[in-house]
Amino acid sequence: MQKTQFQNPIFVAIDTPDIDKALALGKSLKGKVGGLKLGLEFFMANGPQGIEKISALDIPIFLDLKLHDIPNTVSGALRSLAPLAPAFITLHSQGGAAMMEAAAKTVAAEAEKQDIPRPLLLSVTILTSLDGDDLQAQGGDGDVGAQVGRLAQLAKSSKIDGIVCSPFEVAAMREALGEDAYLIVPGIRPTGSAAGDQKRVMTPKQALNAGADILVIGRPITQAEDPAKAATTIAAELA
């Protein structure tokens, strides 16, 4: 399957349970960003019906649910999510090879069965809110890059389409996984923006130059006085 090229690499994280606020943001950002990322906060408040309402804006959806369970349960969840036709769905690579392989087979089968575009599966490696100290506290060796690499290779061998990683692992992951893998990068902060709860951040231009395909940007756009203008400014800097 040929890799989809997104003309605008900016996906905006809509982190709100308020469907009206999410719809208003989506409408204001349409045509100015490449897509919208909807996560657990939104999904738990609004469910599949909320995703359908946002999808009706005709903007690509990145459904960031970070699925992590036994293979059968994850497969069942994906069968339920497939009709929503999101561009991306995330799962945790720490769920293991069997879980990821089952997920890949499930979305392919459901897409063919329902004659819909196949959602691209993304493996979450290490959350960008974690650093080496956090990994050591969990019993790891504290080498974030090495752990990201191990989990990324496991995802690749399990037929997952790409990974989510911090901008500081992008260059190494592009070299390790090749050009066909999608590299989706949160922890993006335009120059002058506050880091917030992210410990590993980079500017949009730096992340693209390092090899990122999609940049996930939240608060610098959604909390701006004029979100549409903020998105347009970032896109212009990338161009």
Protein Blocks (a to p, Z undefined) as FASTA:
>chain_A
ZZdddfblcdcddddfblklmmmmmmmmgopagbdcddfklmmmnommlmmmmmmnopac
dddehpacdfklmmmmmmmmmmnopabdcddfknojklmmmmmmmmmmmmmmnopacddd
dddfbdfkbcfklmmmnopaoiaklmmmmmmmmmmmnopabdcddfklmmmmmmmnojmb
ccddehiacehiafkjafbdcdfklmmmnopabdcdfklmmmpmblmlmmmmmmmmmZZ
